[in-house]
């Protein structure tokens, strides 16, 4: 895959030029792609990972992970947030649930199922993503699908322009939930 070789090239160049590789995992870290970090799919390790969404299961937190090779020094790791116990507890609680409920594997399995099933719809132009981070590219004449999913089936999706449905469900999504989406999606694609 092009994105894998691209990330591997970045890692290689950072090593050659002694530069810091920073992976922005704000949208896709914390297991959303079926791996803990999305960059893990490329088999590379970043020096710094930025994260936010999903870390506190609704409690707003942002964080960074720093590679062990970066030795902290006085004043180096300060933040404007100061870090608080509630944010740390929320982030750790989510990590514990991810581990105990095997949500990395669930995201990978249910995501692969969704991607495979959505690819079967002939009106879908392209499906891309990993795990539960999925984009469904639709033709312009199906611009109503997102709205119909929300108002007719009570299924909230995201979007990206020009006409991409974004699926970013919870890590504990079940096959039954996925099937409910697929059924509603099939109905919205049918002509009136």
VENRA-V519998 format. One record per backbone hydrogen bond with DSSP energy under -1.0 kcal/mol. CO is the residue of the C=O (numbers start at 1). NH is the residue of the N-H. Records with the same first field share a line. If there is no record, write none. Layout:
CO: NH  NH
//
This chain:
1: 5
2: 6
3: 7
4: 8
5: 9
6: 10
7: 11
8: 12
9: 13
10: 14
11: 15
12: 16
13: 17
14: 19
21: 47  48
23: 50
25: 29
31: 34
32: 132
36: 31
37: 40
38: 41
39: 42  44
40: 43
47: 67
48: 23
49: 65
50: 25
51: 63
52: 55
56: 59
63: 51
65: 49
67: 70
73: 76
84: 88
85: 89
86: 90
87: 91
88: 92
89: 93
90: 94
91: 95
92: 96
93: 97
94: 98
95: 99
96: 100
97: 101
98: 103
99: 102
102: 106
103: 107
104: 108
105: 109
106: 110
107: 111
108: 112
109: 113
110: 114
111: 115
112: 116
113: 117
114: 118
115: 119
117: 120
118: 121
121: 124
126: 137
128: 135
130: 133
133: 130
134: 167
135: 128
136: 165
137: 125  126
139: 142
140: 143
142: 145
144: 148
145: 149
146: 150
147: 151
148: 152
149: 155
150: 154
158: 166
160: 164
163: 138
164: 160
165: 136
166: 158
167: 134
170: 173
174: 178
175: 179
176: 180
177: 181
178: 182
179: 183
180: 184
181: 185
182: 186
183: 187
184: 188
185: 189
//
